[in-house]
Amino acid sequence: MNLKTYNPTTPSLRNLIQLNNKNLTKKPLLKSKIKKLKQKIGRNHSGKITASHKSTGHKKQYRQIDYLRTKESTCIVVSLEYDPFRTSNIAATYDIISRKFSYIVAPKKLAVGDIVKSGRNADIKNGHSLPIEKIPIGCLIHNVAPKTNYMAQISRAAGTFSQLIEKTANFGRIKLSSGEQRTLSINCFATIGIVSNEFSLLTNLGKAGRSRWLGRRPKVRGVAMNPIDHPHEVVKVKPQEAVPQLLLGVNLLKEVKLAVLKTSK
């Protein structure tokens, strides 16, 4: 298994489980395909928090991935790299025909030096991109486009895949790894194989600080908050206390008015 554990010399290393990425290149190869993204950290234009439990985390740069592999191309895999914005690995490829570099989502068992093709005349091999019309029934695919001439949006996370279970003259039906079934046009493109990094689900961060590096803030239960700190602003009463719940606002004002009237009498 492609996982590694550590000798528990500190408490944070005791439960730490990480992926063994010895086969990955340490530095990104394609500098022109890397750009900075503004971190929104769950706030709107006025600076108010609209999505909870988000922070900036460690600095990271976005890799531009080629999700529209519809043209005829023959590429050679130059390097396999880590991508901080996704769970799967990515592969840097060089197109022999157009003489351009690009990043693609690396499928399982892809190695440096392999040839990956795309287009209607591509072979049915691991990493090749071709329309559903040319893919045999029962084949495992990923990077599936939902519509014709759309970028791939289905089965892109680590270890995910879809299976082509039925084809007609105009449509094809695929089954996702979640069990969901979708009907697509036979002109939609898909890539043969399973997405890499299938063991990423088995990793363990080991400590809270590593979660903060990833941009995740602590989560607090709504019951443990004061009403003003919760978006709903509802007074939550514990079940063992036989007291009806009081909503802030109109109901609370009614209770206060009744109490004032009783004291005045």
Secondary structure as GFF3:
##gff-version 3
##sequence-region A 1 265
A	DSSP	beta_strand	3	5	.	.	.	ID=ss1
A	DSSP	alpha_helix	11	14	.	.	.	ID=ss2
A	DSSP	beta_strand	17	19	.	.	.	ID=ss3
A	DSSP	three_ten_helix	31	33	.	.	.	ID=ss4
A	DSSP	beta_strand	34	35	.	.	.	ID=ss5
A	DSSP	beta_strand	62	63	.	.	.	ID=ss6
A	DSSP	beta_strand	73	81	.	.	.	ID=ss7
A	DSSP	beta_strand	90	95	.	.	.	ID=ss8
A	DSSP	beta_strand	101	105	.	.	.	ID=ss9
A	DSSP	beta_strand	115	118	.	.	.	ID=ss10
A	DSSP	beta_strand	129	131	.	.	.	ID=ss11
A	DSSP	three_ten_helix	132	134	.	.	.	ID=ss12
A	DSSP	beta_strand	140	142	.	.	.	ID=ss13
A	DSSP	beta_strand	162	167	.	.	.	ID=ss14
A	DSSP	beta_strand	171	176	.	.	.	ID=ss15
A	DSSP	beta_strand	181	185	.	.	.	ID=ss16
A	DSSP	beta_strand	189	192	.	.	.	ID=ss17
A	DSSP	three_ten_helix	200	202	.	.	.	ID=ss18
A	DSSP	alpha_helix	208	213	.	.	.	ID=ss19
A	DSSP	three_ten_helix	222	224	.	.	.	ID=ss20
A	DSSP	three_ten_helix	227	229	.	.	.	ID=ss21
A	DSSP	alpha_helix	250	264	.	.	.	ID=ss22
###
